Amino acid sequence: MSELLASLAALAGFVVGALAVMVVRHNIEGRRVVLTPVDDVAPGALPPGVASVLAVLPSSAVVLDRDDRVLRASSAARAFGLVKGDHLVVAELLAMARRVRRDGEIRENEIEVAGHKFGQDSTCFAVRVAPLGSYGQVLVLAEDQTEHRRVEAVRRDFVANVSHELKTPVGALSLLAETIQDAADDPEAVTRFAGRMQHEAARLTYLVQDLITLSRIQGAEPIPTPGPVPIDDAVHEAIDRCNTTAAAKNISLVTGGVEGLRIWGDDELLVTALRNLIDNAVAYSPEQTRVVVSARAVGPHHESIEISVSDQGIGIPESAQERIFERFFRVDAARSRATGGTGLGLAIVKHVAAAHNGAVTVWSKEGSGSTFTLRLPAFGGQAVAVPRNTPIPLEAAQ
């Protein structure tokens, strides 16, 4: 539970333990709140000052009287659907409140409440229930833990996926090293196994680089040192990094579109995004097909550049197309692991596009292939084809 809940528990403890006339002053946003003895408070009323404290709490707070009617409920409690009118409608919370009223012991629990709006998922709460006064009043605090649960789930997915992906190349490298040692007198075998080691080492390197890149850009921080990035150079660099994988499946990597276009951003980030898109296209395409990477200027004033990566692969089900840019989401987990996918590639592409104030979209049809398109702002605010190796002053981007 948060420090906020602990603080309010202390407040409840004060109310319960008040045995004589005493005054507690608490400064809340410049106001003086005075809590008077509980014994001077009517059975159906809140102790003075308690309402003011409840009003500034971010948690859902509900005060029940001895007949389980709601004396006070925060706006958060009503927004989450815990309270309707003067009734606490969550049966589990009501049962906890009755037990606390009966024995006077503070109780804590975690509960899950179904969404009260159409299409809304359930909400997880960390709950603390405490007696409040000597007239059977009970304080219920519920703190939304849904986001915390989601982050924990993502963390578990991260550990599971990365552990698997790291284990595979590391284990392969260890085995290949032993094999080479045993085949030291066979130059041909040494050459063949050394090539496999290079492949596994490259796979490991790309995985680590993807993790570093995702960590770097997922905070939505601006690019530290942006500059003019030639699209042609980024495309050719990305293709060079994917050539080995494509050649193993006899897949042709083809370039097209307008040459000489530039964006304003980070060249290494753009290469990383394109490499992930090309790797993805190669992994999910049959042998002896082709992957096309092309660029063009779009918009009324050619203010944007679109870089598309198209394949002739298996396609993506329509039901999965909205989720494919989520971290660790896999359309087919078994196939993704077989192709060496980490579930990070498309998430990185999405973050790279956002870091450049752009976007990424997908068109796909099962059995007909997919086209991923990066749309990024043009260098200087307008796409102009520039011959290769022509320097452009940085002021042009202003």
C-alpha positions in Angstrom: 0.0 0.0 0.0 1.1 3.5 -0.6 2.3 6.0 2.0 -1.0 7.9 1.4 -3.0 4.9 2.7 -0.6 4.6 5.7 -1.1 8.3 6.5 -4.9 8.0 6.4 -4.7 4.8 8.5 -2.9 6.9 11.1 -5.7 9.4 10.9 -8.3 6.7 11.4 -6.3 5.4 14.4 -6.4 8.8 15.9 -10.2 9.0 15.6 -10.6 5.6 17.1 -8.2 6.2 20.0 -9.4 9.6 21.0 -10.3 9.3 24.7 -10.3 13.0 25.8 -10.7 16.5 24.5 -7.8 17.1 22.1 -7.2 19.1 19.0 -5.1 18.0 16.0 -4.2 20.6 13.5 -3.4 19.6 9.9 -2.4 22.1 7.3 -4.0 21.2 4.0 -3.4 23.7 1.1 -3.1 26.6 3.6 -6.2 25.7 5.6 -6.4 24.7 9.3 -8.5 21.6 9.8 -9.4 20.8 13.4 -10.4 17.2 14.3 -12.6 17.3 17.4 -13.2 14.3 19.7 -15.3 11.5 18.2 -17.6 11.3 21.2 -19.0 14.7 20.4 -20.0 13.7 16.9 -23.6 12.6 16.1 -24.0 9.0 14.9 -24.9 10.0 11.3 -22.2 12.7 10.8 -18.5 12.8 10.0 -16.0 14.1 12.5 -15.1 17.7 11.6 -12.0 17.8 9.4 -12.3 14.2 8.1 -14.3 15.4 5.1 -11.6 17.9 4.2 -8.9 15.3 4.4 -10.9 12.9 2.2 -11.5 15.6 -0.4 -7.8 15.9 -1.2 -7.0 12.2 -1.4 -6.3 10.7 -4.9 -7.6 7.3 -3.7 -11.2 6.2 -3.8 -12.5 6.9 -0.3 -15.9 5.9 1.2 -17.2 6.4 4.7 -20.1 4.2 5.7 -22.4 4.6 8.7 -23.5 1.8 11.0 -26.3 0.9 8.6 -23.9 0.6 5.6 -25.2 3.8 4.1 -22.6 6.0 2.4 -22.0 9.2 4.4 -19.2 10.5 2.1 -17.7 9.2 -1.1 -14.9 10.7 -3.2 -15.4 11.5 -6.8 -12.9 8.7 -7.7 -15.1 6.2 -5.8 -18.1 7.2 -7.9 -16.2 7.3 -11.1 -15.0 3.8 -10.7 -18.5 2.6 -9.9 -17.8 1.6 -6.3 -20.7 3.8 -5.1 -24.1 4.5 -6.5 -26.4 6.9 -4.6 -25.9 6.1 -0.9 -24.9 2.5 -1.4 -21.5 0.7 -1.7 -22.3 -1.6 -4.5 -19.2 -3.9 -4.4 -20.2 -6.9 -2.3 -16.6 -7.8 -1.4 -16.0 -4.3 0.0 -19.3 -4.3 1.9 -18.4 -7.6 3.5 -15.0 -6.3 4.6 -16.7 -3.2 6.1 -19.1 -5.3 8.1 -16.3 -7.5 9.5 -14.3 -4.4 10.5 -17.3 -2.9 12.2 -17.9 -6.2 14.1 -14.4 -6.7 15.5 -12.7 -3.3 15.1 -9.7 -4.7 13.2 -8.2 -3.0 10.2 -8.2 -5.2 7.1 -6.3 -5.0 3.8 -6.9 -6.9 0.6 -6.7 -6.8 -3.2 -9.8 -7.1 -5.2 -10.8 -6.9 -8.9 -13.9 -5.0 -9.9 -15.6 -5.5 -13.3 -15.7 -2.5 -15.5 -18.9 -0.5 -15.0 -18.9 0.9 -18.6 -19.4 -1.0 -21.8 -16.1 -2.3 -23.2 -14.1 -1.4 -20.0 -11.8 -4.0 -18.6 -11.8 -4.8 -14.9 -10.0 -2.6 -12.4 -7.7 -3.9 -9.7 -7.7 -2.2 -6.3 -5.6 -2.4 -3.2 -8.1 -1.9 -0.4 -7.8 -0.9 3.2 -10.8 -0.8 5.6 -10.7 0.7 9.1 -13.1 1.7 11.9 -13.8 5.4 12.1 -15.3 6.5 15.4 -17.4 4.9 18.1 -20.8 4.9 16.2 -20.0 2.1 13.8 -18.7 4.3 11.0 -16.2 2.6 8.7 -13.6 4.1 6.3 -12.9 2.3 3.0 -9.9 3.2 0.9 -9.3 1.7 -2.6 -6.3 2.5 -4.6 -6.3 1.7 -8.4 -3.5 -0.8 -9.1 -4.4 -1.6 -12.7 -1.5 0.3 -14.2 0.9 -1.3 -11.7 -0.4 -4.7 -12.6 0.0 -3.9 -16.3 3.6 -2.7 -15.8 4.4 -5.9 -13.8 2.9 -8.0 -16.7 5.1 -6.2 -19.2 8.1 -6.7 -17.0 7.4 -10.4 -16.8 7.0 -10.7 -20.5 10.2 -8.8 -21.0 12.2 -11.1 -18.7 10.6 -14.2 -20.3 11.2 -13.2 -23.9 14.7 -11.7 -23.5 15.8 -14.7 -21.4 14.7 -17.0 -24.2 16.3 -14.9 -27.0 19.6 -14.5 -25.1 19.7 -18.2 -24.2 19.4 -19.4 -27.8 22.4 -17.6 -29.4 24.6 -18.0 -26.3 23.9 -21.7 -26.2 24.6 -22.0 -29.9 27.9 -20.2 -29.6 29.0 -22.4 -26.8 28.1 -25.6 -28.7 29.7 -24.3 -31.9 32.9 -23.4 -30.0 33.1 -27.0 -28.7 32.5 -28.3 -32.2 35.2 -26.2 -33.7 37.6 -27.4 -31.0 36.9 -31.0 -31.8 37.2 -30.4 -35.6 40.4 -28.5 -35.4 42.0 -30.8 -38.0 39.2 -30.2 -40.5 39.6 -26.7 -42.1 36.4 -27.0 -44.0 34.4 -27.9 -40.9 36.1 -25.0 -39.0 35.1 -22.6 -41.7 31.5 -23.8 -41.7 31.1 -23.7 -38.0 32.8 -20.3 -37.7 30.3 -18.9 -40.2 27.5 -20.2 -37.9 29.2 -18.6 -34.9 29.3 -15.3 -36.8 25.6 -15.6 -37.5 24.7 -16.3 -33.8 27.0 -13.5 -32.6 25.2 -11.1 -35.0 21.8 -12.2 -33.7 23.0 -11.6 -30.2 24.4 -8.2 -31.1 21.1 -7.1 -32.7 19.1 -8.3 -29.8 21.2 -6.3 -27.3 21.2 -3.3 -29.7 17.4 -3.5 -29.9 17.1 -3.5 -26.1 19.4 -0.5 -25.8 17.5 1.3 -28.6 14.1 0.7 -27.1 15.4 1.9 -23.7 16.7 5.0 -25.3 13.7 6.1 -27.2 10.6 4.8 -25.3 10.8 7.7 -22.9 9.6 10.0 -25.8 12.7 12.2 -25.2 13.7 14.4 -28.1 16.6 13.3 -30.4 19.7 14.7 -28.8 21.7 15.6 -32.0 19.4 15.6 -35.0 20.7 16.3 -38.5 19.9 15.8 -42.2 19.5 12.1 -42.9 19.7 10.9 -46.6 17.0 8.3 -47.1 19.1 6.5 -49.7 22.0 6.0 -47.4 19.8 4.8 -44.6 17.9 2.3 -46.9 21.2 0.9 -48.3 22.7 0.5 -44.8 19.6 -1.3 -43.6 19.6 -3.6 -46.6 23.3 -4.4 -46.1 22.6 -5.5 -42.5 19.8 -7.8 -43.7 21.5 -9.3 -46.8 22.8 -12.4 -45.1 19.4 -13.4 -43.7 17.7 -12.6 -47.1 20.3 -14.5 -49.1 19.7 -17.6 -46.9 16.1 -17.7 -48.2 16.9 -16.5 -51.7 14.8 -13.4 -51.1 15.7 -10.3 -53.2 15.9 -6.9 -51.5 14.9 -4.3 -54.0 14.9 -0.5 -53.8 12.7 1.9 -55.6 10.9 5.3 -55.5 12.4 8.8 -55.5 16.1 9.2 -54.8 17.8 12.1 -53.0 15.2 12.7 -50.3 16.2 13.6 -46.8 14.6 13.8 -43.4 15.6 15.7 -40.2 16.5 13.3 -37.5 18.9 10.6 -36.4 20.5 8.3 -39.1 21.2 5.4 -36.8 17.6 5.3 -35.4 16.2 5.4 -39.0 18.5 2.6 -40.0 17.4 0.6 -37.0 13.8 1.1 -37.8 14.2 0.1 -41.5 16.3 -2.9 -40.5 13.6 -4.1 -38.2 11.0 -3.7 -40.9 13.1 -5.5 -43.5 14.1 -8.3 -41.1 10.4 -8.7 -40.3 9.5 -8.9 -44.0 12.2 -11.5 -44.7 11.3 -13.6 -41.7 7.6 -13.9 -42.8 8.1 -14.3 -46.5 8.5 -17.6 -48.4 11.7 -18.4 -50.3 12.5 -16.9 -53.7 10.3 -13.9 -53.2 11.3 -10.2 -52.9 11.1 -7.3 -50.5 10.8 -3.8 -51.9 11.9 -0.7 -50.0 10.8 2.6 -51.6 10.6 6.3 -50.7 8.4 9.1 -52.0 7.3 12.6 -51.0 3.7 13.1 -49.9 1.4 15.9 -48.7 0.1 19.1 -50.3 3.5 20.7 -50.2 5.6 17.5 -50.1 6.2 18.2 -46.4 6.5 14.5 -45.5 8.3 11.5 -46.8 7.0 8.0 -46.8 9.3 5.0 -46.7 7.5 1.7 -47.4 8.7 -1.9 -46.9 6.6 -4.3 -48.9 6.8 -8.1 -48.9 5.0 -11.1 -50.5 4.7 -13.0 -47.2 2.0 -14.7 -45.3 0.2 -11.5 -44.2 -1.2 -10.4 -40.9 -4.7 -11.3 -39.7 -6.9 -8.2 -39.5 -7.7 -8.9 -35.9 -4.0 -8.6 -35.0 -3.1 -5.5 -37.0 -4.0 -3.0 -34.2 -1.7 -4.8 -31.7 1.4 -5.6 -33.7 3.3 -2.5 -32.6 2.9 -3.5 -28.9 6.0 -4.7 -27.2 6.3 -8.5 -27.1 3.1 -9.0 -29.0 3.3 -12.0 -31.4 0.7 -13.0 -34.0 2.1 -16.5 -33.9 4.4 -17.1 -30.9 5.8 -20.4 -32.2 6.7 -19.0 -35.6 8.1 -15.9 -34.1 10.5 -17.8 -31.9 11.5 -20.0 -34.8 12.4 -17.0 -36.9 14.4 -15.4 -34.0 11.9 -12.6 -33.4 12.0 -10.9 -30.0 8.7 -9.1 -30.2 10.6 -5.8 -29.9 11.2 -4.9 -33.6 7.9 -3.2 -34.5 7.7 -1.5 -31.1 11.0 0.1 -31.8 9.8 1.2 -35.3 6.8 2.8 -33.6 9.0 4.7 -31.1 11.4 5.8 -33.8 8.6 7.2 -35.8 7.2 9.1 -32.8 10.7 10.4 -31.9 10.8 12.0 -35.4 7.3 13.4 -35.1 6.1 10.8 -37.6 4.0 7.7 -37.6 4.0 4.1 -38.9 1.1 2.3 -40.5 0.5 -1.2 -41.9 -1.5 -2.6 -44.8 -1.8 -6.4 -44.9 -3.9 -9.2 -46.2 -3.5 -12.8 -45.3 -1.8 -14.7 -48.2 -1.0 -11.5 -50.1 1.8 -9.9 -48.0 2.2 -6.7 -46.0 3.3 -3.1 -46.5 4.7 -1.1 -43.6 5.0 2.6 -44.1 7.0 5.1 -42.2 5.8 8.7 -42.6 8.3 11.3 -41.4 8.7 15.1 -41.8 10.9 16.1 -44.7 14.2 17.9 -44.1 13.6 21.7 -44.3 9.8 21.2 -44.2 9.7 20.3 -47.9 10.9 17.2 -49.7 13.4 18.1 -52.4 15.4 15.5 -54.3 19.1 16.2 -53.8 21.9 14.5 -55.7 24.0 12.2 -53.6 26.9 13.7 -51.6 25.5 17.2 -52.0 26.0 19.0 -48.6 23.0 20.9 -47.2 23.6 23.6 -44.5 21.9 22.8 -41.2 20.1 26.2 -41.3 17.9 24.8 -44.0 16.1 22.7 -41.4 15.1 25.7 -39.3 
